[in-house]
């Protein structure tokens, strides 16, 4: 009985570790996308100024 419980607890711990690793990797992916350089930033700012006026 103790072997089955110990094995079940180990499986649960492994599942928890896998879940935490997936959450960590997803968070790192989002951070990488949010902090990357924006191509054509000047052109985007120019278009926003034309459509919405200059911010004061």
N, CA, C and O atoms as a Tripos MOL2 file, in Angstrom:
@<TRIPOS>MOLECULE
protein
  224   223    56     0     0
PROTEIN
NO_CHARGES

@<TRIPOS>ATOM
      1 N           0.8200   -1.2010    0.0000 N.3       1 UNK1
      2 CA          0.0000    0.0000    0.0000 C.3       1 UNK1
      3 C           0.8630    1.2630    0.0000 C.2       1 UNK1
      4 O           0.5630    2.2210   -0.7120 O.2       1 UNK1
      5 N           1.9060    1.2640    0.7780 N.am      2 UNK2
      6 CA          2.7360    2.4630    0.8090 C.3       2 UNK2
      7 C           3.4390    2.6840   -0.5200 C.2       2 UNK2
      8 O           3.6760    3.8250   -0.9180 O.2       2 UNK2
      9 N           3.7750    1.5930   -1.2120 N.am      3 UNK3
     10 CA          4.4270    1.7350   -2.5120 C.3       3 UNK3
     11 C           3.4860    2.4110   -3.5030 C.2       3 UNK3
     12 O           3.9100    3.2820   -4.2620 O.2       3 UNK3
     13 N           2.2320    2.0240   -3.5060 N.am      4 UNK4
     14 CA          1.2560    2.6290   -4.4250 C.3       4 UNK4
     15 C           1.0480    4.1030   -4.0910 C.2       4 UNK4
     16 O           0.9770    4.9420   -4.9890 O.2       4 UNK4
     17 N           0.9500    4.4170   -2.8020 N.am      5 UNK5
     18 CA          0.7740    5.8180   -2.4170 C.3       5 UNK5
     19 C           2.0010    6.6380   -2.7830 C.2       5 UNK5
     20 O           1.8840    7.7450   -3.3090 O.2       5 UNK5
     21 N           3.1770    6.0910   -2.5010 N.am      6 UNK6
     22 CA          4.4080    6.7930   -2.8410 C.3       6 UNK6
     23 C           4.5170    7.0130   -4.3320 C.2       6 UNK6
     24 O           4.9300    8.0830   -4.7770 O.2       6 UNK6
     25 N           4.1520    6.0130   -5.1030 N.am      7 UNK7
     26 CA          4.1940    6.1220   -6.5690 C.3       7 UNK7
     27 C           3.1840    7.1610   -7.0620 C.2       7 UNK7
     28 O           3.4820    7.9500   -7.9590 O.2       7 UNK7
     29 N           1.9950    7.1550   -6.4710 N.am      8 UNK8
     30 CA          0.9610    8.1160   -6.8520 C.3       8 UNK8
     31 C           1.4100    9.5310   -6.5120 C.2       8 UNK8
     32 O           1.1890   10.4530   -7.2970 O.2       8 UNK8
     33 N           2.0300    9.7150   -5.3680 N.am      9 UNK9
     34 CA          2.5200   11.0340   -4.9710 C.3       9 UNK9
     35 C           3.6200   11.5030   -5.9190 C.2       9 UNK9
     36 O           3.6740   12.6800   -6.2750 O.2       9 UNK9
     37 N           4.4960   10.5900   -6.3280 N.am     10 UNK10
     38 CA          5.5670   10.9310   -7.2650 C.3      10 UNK10
     39 C           4.9800   11.3310   -8.6180 C.2      10 UNK10
     40 O           5.4580   12.2890   -9.2250 O.2      10 UNK10
     41 N           3.9620   10.6290   -9.1040 N.am     11 UNK11
     42 CA          3.3120   10.9840  -10.3600 C.3      11 UNK11
     43 C           2.6770   12.3660  -10.2650 C.2      11 UNK11
     44 O           2.7610   13.1580  -11.2040 O.2      11 UNK11
     45 N           2.0450   12.6550   -9.1370 N.am     12 UNK12
     46 CA          1.4180   13.9580   -8.9390 C.3      12 UNK12
     47 C           2.4700   15.0590   -8.9380 C.2      12 UNK12
     48 O           2.2550   16.1170   -9.5290 O.2      12 UNK12
     49 N           3.5910   14.8280   -8.2930 N.am     13 UNK13
     50 CA          4.6670   15.8120   -8.2580 C.3      13 UNK13
     51 C           5.2160   16.0460   -9.6610 C.2      13 UNK13
     52 O           5.4730   17.1890  -10.0400 O.2      13 UNK13
     53 N           5.3950   15.0000  -10.4190 N.am     14 UNK14
     54 CA          5.8930   15.1360  -11.7870 C.3      14 UNK14
     55 C           4.9120   15.9370  -12.6360 C.2      14 UNK14
     56 O           5.3190   16.7900  -13.4240 O.2      14 UNK14
     57 N           3.6260   15.6610  -12.4740 N.am     15 UNK15
     58 CA          2.6040   16.3950  -13.2200 C.3      15 UNK15
     59 C           2.6230   17.8750  -12.8420 C.2      15 UNK15
     60 O           2.4640   18.7400  -13.7030 O.2      15 UNK15
     61 N           2.8150   18.1620  -11.5730 N.am     16 UNK16
     62 CA          2.8920   19.5580  -11.1060 C.3      16 UNK16
     63 C           4.1260   20.2470  -11.6950 C.2      16 UNK16
     64 O           4.0420   21.3940  -12.1330 O.2      16 UNK16
     65 N           5.2580   19.5630  -11.7080 N.am     17 UNK17
     66 CA          6.4790   20.1300  -12.2680 C.3      17 UNK17
     67 C           6.3230   20.3920  -13.7580 C.2      17 UNK17
     68 O           6.7900   21.4160  -14.2570 O.2      17 UNK17
     69 N           5.6760   19.4850  -14.4690 N.am     18 UNK18
     70 CA          5.4370   19.6750  -15.9010 C.3      18 UNK18
     71 C           4.5480   20.8940  -16.1240 C.2      18 UNK18
     72 O           4.8060   21.6930  -17.0240 O.2      18 UNK18
     73 N           3.5090   21.0400  -15.3160 N.am     19 UNK19
     74 CA          2.6020   22.1840  -15.4350 C.3      19 UNK19
     75 C           3.3340   23.4950  -15.1780 C.2      19 UNK19
     76 O           3.1430   24.4670  -15.9090 O.2      19 UNK19
     77 N           4.1700   23.5250  -14.1450 N.am     20 UNK20
     78 CA          4.9320   24.7380  -13.8390 C.3      20 UNK20
     79 C           5.9190   25.0730  -14.9610 C.2      20 UNK20
     80 O           6.1100   26.2420  -15.2950 O.2      20 UNK20
     81 N           6.5400   24.0500  -15.5370 N.am     21 UNK21
     82 CA          7.4840   24.2810  -16.6320 C.3      21 UNK21
     83 C           6.7590   24.8350  -17.8510 C.2      21 UNK21
     84 O           7.2710   25.7390  -18.5120 O.2      21 UNK21
     85 N           5.5720   24.3060  -18.1600 N.am     22 UNK22
     86 CA          4.7880   24.8140  -19.2910 C.3      22 UNK22
     87 C           4.3840   26.2680  -19.0610 C.2      22 UNK22
     88 O           4.4340   27.0810  -19.9840 O.2      22 UNK22
     89 N           3.9860   26.5950  -17.8390 N.am     23 UNK23
     90 CA          3.6180   27.9660  -17.5000 C.3      23 UNK23
     91 C           4.8160   28.8920  -17.6320 C.2      23 UNK23
     92 O           4.6870   30.0000  -18.1520 O.2      23 UNK23
     93 N           5.9800   28.4520  -17.1680 N.am     24 UNK24
     94 CA          7.2020   29.2420  -17.2740 C.3      24 UNK24
     95 C           7.5640   29.4910  -18.7360 C.2      24 UNK24
     96 O           7.8690   30.6220  -19.1140 O.2      24 UNK24
     97 N           7.5320   28.4490  -19.5550 N.am     25 UNK25
     98 CA          7.8890   28.5970  -20.9630 C.3      25 UNK25
     99 C           6.9090   29.5170  -21.7000 C.2      25 UNK25
    100 O           7.3260   30.3120  -22.5440 O.2      25 UNK25
    101 N           5.6220   29.4170  -21.3910 N.am     26 UNK26
    102 CA          4.6320   30.2930  -22.0070 C.3      26 UNK26
    103 C           4.8780   31.7440  -21.5980 C.2      26 UNK26
    104 O           4.7530   32.6500  -22.4230 O.2      26 UNK26
    105 N           5.2250   31.9710  -20.3300 N.am     27 UNK27
    106 CA          5.5210   33.3210  -19.8470 C.3      27 UNK27
    107 C           6.7450   33.8910  -20.5460 C.2      27 UNK27
    108 O           6.7430   35.0560  -20.9430 O.2      27 UNK27
    109 N           7.7870   33.0870  -20.7010 N.am     28 UNK28
    110 CA          9.0010   33.5440  -21.3900 C.3      28 UNK28
    111 C           8.7050   33.8930  -22.8510 C.2      28 UNK28
    112 O           9.2690   34.8480  -23.3840 O.2      28 UNK28
    113 N           7.8250   33.1270  -23.4990 N.am     29 UNK29
    114 CA          7.4590   33.3940  -24.8920 C.3      29 UNK29
    115 C           6.7290   34.7350  -25.0040 C.2      29 UNK29
    116 O           7.0020   35.5180  -25.9140 O.2      29 UNK29
    117 N           5.8070   34.9950  -24.0850 N.am     30 UNK30
    118 CA          5.0750   36.2590  -24.1000 C.3      30 UNK30
    119 C           6.0270   37.4260  -23.8520 C.2      30 UNK30
    120 O           5.9490   38.4390  -24.5490 O.2      30 UNK30
    121 N           6.9130   37.3040  -22.8840 N.am     31 UNK31
    122 CA          7.8640   38.3780  -22.5900 C.3      31 UNK31
    123 C           8.7760   38.6600  -23.7810 C.2      31 UNK31
    124 O           9.0970   39.8130  -24.0690 O.2      31 UNK31
    125 N           9.1860   37.6110  -24.4620 N.am     32 UNK32
    126 CA         10.0530   37.7790  -25.6330 C.3      32 UNK32
    127 C           9.3160   38.5680  -26.7200 C.2      32 UNK32
    128 O           9.9110   39.4250  -27.3720 O.2      32 UNK32
    129 N           8.0530   38.2880  -26.9130 N.am     33 UNK33
    130 CA          7.2760   38.9830  -27.9440 C.3      33 UNK33
    131 C           7.0110   40.4380  -27.5500 C.2      33 UNK33
    132 O           7.0120   41.3160  -28.4130 O.2      33 UNK33
    133 N           6.7850   40.7040  -26.2650 N.am     34 UNK34
    134 CA          6.4890   42.0620  -25.8120 C.3      34 UNK34
    135 C           7.7010   42.9700  -25.8220 C.2      34 UNK34
    136 O           7.5530   44.1890  -25.9110 O.2      34 UNK34
    137 N           8.8910   42.4080  -25.7340 N.am     35 UNK35
    138 CA         10.0880   43.2380  -25.6160 C.3      35 UNK35
    139 C          10.9170   43.3000  -26.8990 C.2      35 UNK35
    140 O          12.0210   43.8440  -26.8880 O.2      35 UNK35
    141 N          10.4120   42.7620  -27.9850 N.am     36 UNK36
    142 CA         11.1870   42.7800  -29.2350 C.3      36 UNK36
    143 C          11.0880   44.1470  -29.9110 C.2      36 UNK36
    144 O          10.1840   44.9340  -29.6310 O.2      36 UNK36
    145 N          12.0340   44.4050  -30.7990 N.am     37 UNK37
    146 CA         12.0680   45.6580  -31.5470 C.3      37 UNK37
    147 C          10.9200   45.7120  -32.5470 C.2      37 UNK37
    148 O          10.5360   44.6880  -33.1120 O.2      37 UNK37
    149 N          10.3800   46.8880  -32.7620 N.am     38 UNK38
    150 CA          9.3070   47.0870  -33.7360 C.3      38 UNK38
    151 C           9.9330   47.5970  -35.0260 C.2      38 UNK38
    152 O          10.6180   48.6200  -35.0340 O.2      38 UNK38
    153 N           9.6920   46.8740  -36.1200 N.am     39 UNK39
    154 CA         10.2050   47.3100  -37.4100 C.3      39 UNK39
    155 C           9.3520   48.4700  -37.9140 C.2      39 UNK39
    156 O           8.1530   48.5240  -37.6390 O.2      39 UNK39
    157 N           9.9550   49.3880  -38.6410 N.am     40 UNK40
    158 CA          9.2680   50.5400  -39.2350 C.3      40 UNK40
    159 C           8.5760   51.4040  -38.1770 C.2      40 UNK40
    160 O           7.4820   51.9190  -38.4110 O.2      40 UNK40
    161 N           9.1990   51.5580  -37.0410 N.am     41 UNK41
    162 CA          8.6110   52.3240  -35.9490 C.3      41 UNK41
    163 C           8.3120   53.7720  -36.3690 C.2      41 UNK41
    164 O           7.2620   54.3150  -36.0260 O.2      41 UNK41
    165 N           9.2370   54.3890  -37.1090 N.am     42 UNK42
    166 CA          9.0320   55.7660  -37.5640 C.3      42 UNK42
    167 C           7.8170   55.8980  -38.4670 C.2      42 UNK42
    168 O           7.0430   56.8470  -38.3390 O.2      42 UNK42
    169 N           7.6510   54.9610  -39.3670 N.am     43 UNK43
    170 CA          6.4950   54.9920  -40.2850 C.3      43 UNK43
    171 C           5.1940   54.7930  -39.5070 C.2      43 UNK43
    172 O           4.1900   55.4400  -39.8060 O.2      43 UNK43
    173 N           5.2060   53.9230  -38.5340 N.am     44 UNK44
    174 CA          4.0120   53.7080  -37.7100 C.3      44 UNK44
    175 C           3.6530   54.9700  -36.9450 C.2      44 UNK44
    176 O           2.4840   55.3530  -36.9060 O.2      44 UNK44
    177 N           4.6320   55.6220  -36.3390 N.am     45 UNK45
    178 CA          4.3710   56.8570  -35.5930 C.3      45 UNK45
    179 C           3.8450   57.9570  -36.5060 C.2      45 UNK45
    180 O           2.9520   58.7100  -36.1180 O.2      45 UNK45
    181 N           4.3950   58.0560  -37.7250 N.am     46 UNK46
    182 CA          3.9290   59.0520  -38.6890 C.3      46 UNK46
    183 C           2.4610   58.8100  -39.0450 C.2      46 UNK46
    184 O           1.6650   59.7480  -39.0710 O.2      46 UNK46
    185 N           2.1070   57.5610  -39.3180 N.am     47 UNK47
    186 CA          0.7210   57.2400  -39.6580 C.3      47 UNK47
    187 C          -0.2290   57.5040  -38.4990 C.2      47 UNK47
    188 O          -1.3410   57.9850  -38.7110 O.2      47 UNK47
    189 N           0.1900   57.1990  -37.2880 N.am     48 UNK48
    190 CA         -0.6500   57.4840  -36.1230 C.3      48 UNK48
    191 C          -0.8400   58.9820  -35.9420 C.2      48 UNK48
    192 O          -1.9240   59.4290  -35.5650 O.2      48 UNK48
    193 N           0.1990   59.7570  -36.2040 N.am     49 UNK49
    194 CA          0.0830   61.2080  -36.0940 C.3      49 UNK49
    195 C          -0.8700   61.7600  -37.1310 C.2      49 UNK49
    196 O          -1.6510   62.6650  -36.8370 O.2      49 UNK49
    197 N          -0.8170   61.2280  -38.3410 N.am     50 UNK50
    198 CA         -1.7100   61.6850  -39.4140 C.3      50 UNK50
    199 C          -3.1640   61.3550  -39.0600 C.2      50 UNK50
    200 O          -4.0500   62.1920  -39.2310 O.2      50 UNK50
    201 N          -3.4070   60.1490  -38.5720 N.am     51 UNK51
    202 CA         -4.7870   59.7230  -38.2840 C.3      51 UNK51
    203 C          -5.3420   60.3410  -37.0170 C.2      51 UNK51
    204 O          -6.5340   60.6410  -36.9520 O.2      51 UNK51
    205 N          -4.5130   60.5380  -36.0150 N.am     52 UNK52
    206 CA         -5.0150   60.9580  -34.6940 C.3      52 UNK52
    207 C          -4.5120   62.3380  -34.2670 C.2      52 UNK52
    208 O          -4.8730   62.8040  -33.1860 O.2      52 UNK52
    209 N          -3.7230   62.9770  -35.0480 N.am     53 UNK53
    210 CA         -3.1750   64.2770  -34.6810 C.3      53 UNK53
    211 C          -2.0020   64.1320  -33.7410 C.2      53 UNK53
    212 O          -1.7680   63.0640  -33.1750 O.2      53 UNK53
    213 N          -1.2670   65.2150  -33.5810 N.am     54 UNK54
    214 CA         -0.0790   65.1950  -32.7350 C.3      54 UNK54
    215 C          -0.4710   65.2290  -31.2650 C.2      54 UNK54
    216 O          -1.3390   66.0070  -30.8670 O.2      54 UNK54
    217 N           0.1580   64.3990  -30.4710 N.am     55 UNK55
    218 CA         -0.1210   64.3710  -29.0220 C.3      55 UNK55
    219 C           0.5760   65.5560  -28.3600 C.2      55 UNK55
    220 O           1.7390   65.8420  -28.6450 O.2      55 UNK55
    221 N          -0.1280   66.2270  -27.4940 N.am     56 UNK56
    222 CA          0.4480   67.3830  -26.7940 C.3      56 UNK56
    223 C           0.5640   67.1220  -25.3270 C.2      56 UNK56
    224 O           1.0280   67.9850  -24.5820 O.2      56 UNK56
@<TRIPOS>BOND
     1     1     2 1
     2     2     3 1
     3     3     4 2
     4     3     5 am
     5     5     6 1
     6     6     7 1
     7     7     8 2
     8     7     9 am
     9     9    10 1
    10    10    11 1
    11    11    12 2
    12    11    13 am
    13    13    14 1
    14    14    15 1
    15    15    16 2
    16    15    17 am
    17    17    18 1
    18    18    19 1
    19    19    20 2
    20    19    21 am
    21    21    22 1
    22    22    23 1
    23    23    24 2
    24    23    25 am
    25    25    26 1
    26    26    27 1
    27    27    28 2
    28    27    29 am
    29    29    30 1
    30    30    31 1
    31    31    32 2
    32    31    33 am
    33    33    34 1
    34    34    35 1
    35    35    36 2
    36    35    37 am
    37    37    38 1
    38    38    39 1
    39    39    40 2
    40    39    41 am
    41    41    42 1
    42    42    43 1
    43    43    44 2
    44    43    45 am
    45    45    46 1
    46    46    47 1
    47    47    48 2
    48    47    49 am
    49    49    50 1
    50    50    51 1
    51    51    52 2
    52    51    53 am
    53    53    54 1
    54    54    55 1
    55    55    56 2
    56    55    57 am
    57    57    58 1
    58    58    59 1
    59    59    60 2
    60    59    61 am
    61    61    62 1
    62    62    63 1
    63    63    64 2
    64    63    65 am
    65    65    66 1
    66    66    67 1
    67    67    68 2
    68    67    69 am
    69    69    70 1
    70    70    71 1
    71    71    72 2
    72    71    73 am
    73    73    74 1
    74    74    75 1
    75    75    76 2
    76    75    77 am
    77    77    78 1
    78    78    79 1
    79    79    80 2
    80    79    81 am
    81    81    82 1
    82    82    83 1
    83    83    84 2
    84    83    85 am
    85    85    86 1
    86    86    87 1
    87    87    88 2
    88    87    89 am
    89    89    90 1
    90    90    91 1
    91    91    92 2
    92    91    93 am
    93    93    94 1
    94    94    95 1
    95    95    96 2
    96    95    97 am
    97    97    98 1
    98    98    99 1
    99    99   100 2
   100    99   101 am
   101   101   102 1
   102   102   103 1
   103   103   104 2
   104   103   105 am
   105   105   106 1
   106   106   107 1
   107   107   108 2
   108   107   109 am
   109   109   110 1
   110   110   111 1
   111   111   112 2
   112   111   113 am
   113   113   114 1
   114   114   115 1
   115   115   116 2
   116   115   117 am
   117   117   118 1
   118   118   119 1
   119   119   120 2
   120   119   121 am
   121   121   122 1
   122   122   123 1
   123   123   124 2
   124   123   125 am
   125   125   126 1
   126   126   127 1
   127   127   128 2
   128   127   129 am
   129   129   130 1
   130   130   131 1
   131   131   132 2
   132   131   133 am
   133   133   134 1
   134   134   135 1
   135   135   136 2
   136   135   137 am
   137   137   138 1
   138   138   139 1
   139   139   140 2
   140   139   141 am
   141   141   142 1
   142   142   143 1
   143   143   144 2
   144   143   145 am
   145   145   146 1
   146   146   147 1
   147   147   148 2
   148   147   149 am
   149   149   150 1
   150   150   151 1
   151   151   152 2
   152   151   153 am
   153   153   154 1
   154   154   155 1
   155   155   156 2
   156   155   157 am
   157   157   158 1
   158   158   159 1
   159   159   160 2
   160   159   161 am
   161   161   162 1
   162   162   163 1
   163   163   164 2
   164   163   165 am
   165   165   166 1
   166   166   167 1
   167   167   168 2
   168   167   169 am
   169   169   170 1
   170   170   171 1
   171   171   172 2
   172   171   173 am
   173   173   174 1
   174   174   175 1
   175   175   176 2
   176   175   177 am
   177   177   178 1
   178   178   179 1
   179   179   180 2
   180   179   181 am
   181   181   182 1
   182   182   183 1
   183   183   184 2
   184   183   185 am
   185   185   186 1
   186   186   187 1
   187   187   188 2
   188   187   189 am
   189   189   190 1
   190   190   191 1
   191   191   192 2
   192   191   193 am
   193   193   194 1
   194   194   195 1
   195   195   196 2
   196   195   197 am
   197   197   198 1
   198   198   199 1
   199   199   200 2
   200   199   201 am
   201   201   202 1
   202   202   203 1
   203   203   204 2
   204   203   205 am
   205   205   206 1
   206   206   207 1
   207   207   208 2
   208   207   209 am
   209   209   210 1
   210   210   211 1
   211   211   212 2
   212   211   213 am
   213   213   214 1
   214   214   215 1
   215   215   216 2
   216   215   217 am
   217   217   218 1
   218   218   219 1
   219   219   220 2
   220   219   221 am
   221   221   222 1
   222   222   223 1
   223   223   224 2
@<TRIPOS>SUBSTRUCTURE
     1 UNK1         2 RESIDUE 1 A UNK
     2 UNK2         6 RESIDUE 1 A UNK
     3 UNK3        10 RESIDUE 1 A UNK
     4 UNK4        14 RESIDUE 1 A UNK
     5 UNK5        18 RESIDUE 1 A UNK
     6 UNK6        22 RESIDUE 1 A UNK
     7 UNK7        26 RESIDUE 1 A UNK
     8 UNK8        30 RESIDUE 1 A UNK
     9 UNK9        34 RESIDUE 1 A UNK
    10 UNK10       38 RESIDUE 1 A UNK
    11 UNK11       42 RESIDUE 1 A UNK
    12 UNK12       46 RESIDUE 1 A UNK
    13 UNK13       50 RESIDUE 1 A UNK
    14 UNK14       54 RESIDUE 1 A UNK
    15 UNK15       58 RESIDUE 1 A UNK
    16 UNK16       62 RESIDUE 1 A UNK
    17 UNK17       66 RESIDUE 1 A UNK
    18 UNK18       70 RESIDUE 1 A UNK
    19 UNK19       74 RESIDUE 1 A UNK
    20 UNK20       78 RESIDUE 1 A UNK
    21 UNK21       82 RESIDUE 1 A UNK
    22 UNK22       86 RESIDUE 1 A UNK
    23 UNK23       90 RESIDUE 1 A UNK
    24 UNK24       94 RESIDUE 1 A UNK
    25 UNK25       98 RESIDUE 1 A UNK
    26 UNK26      102 RESIDUE 1 A UNK
    27 UNK27      106 RESIDUE 1 A UNK
    28 UNK28      110 RESIDUE 1 A UNK
    29 UNK29      114 RESIDUE 1 A UNK
    30 UNK30      118 RESIDUE 1 A UNK
    31 UNK31      122 RESIDUE 1 A UNK
    32 UNK32      126 RESIDUE 1 A UNK
    33 UNK33      130 RESIDUE 1 A UNK
    34 UNK34      134 RESIDUE 1 A UNK
    35 UNK35      138 RESIDUE 1 A UNK
    36 UNK36      142 RESIDUE 1 A UNK
    37 UNK37      146 RESIDUE 1 A UNK
    38 UNK38      150 RESIDUE 1 A UNK
    39 UNK39      154 RESIDUE 1 A UNK
    40 UNK40      158 RESIDUE 1 A UNK
    41 UNK41      162 RESIDUE 1 A UNK
    42 UNK42      166 RESIDUE 1 A UNK
    43 UNK43      170 RESIDUE 1 A UNK
    44 UNK44      174 RESIDUE 1 A UNK
    45 UNK45      178 RESIDUE 1 A UNK
    46 UNK46      182 RESIDUE 1 A UNK
    47 UNK47      186 RESIDUE 1 A UNK
    48 UNK48      190 RESIDUE 1 A UNK
    49 UNK49      194 RESIDUE 1 A UNK
    50 UNK50      198 RESIDUE 1 A UNK
    51 UNK51      202 RESIDUE 1 A UNK
    52 UNK52      206 RESIDUE 1 A UNK
    53 UNK53      210 RESIDUE 1 A UNK
    54 UNK54      214 RESIDUE 1 A UNK
    55 UNK55      218 RESIDUE 1 A UNK
    56 UNK56      222 RESIDUE 1 A UNK
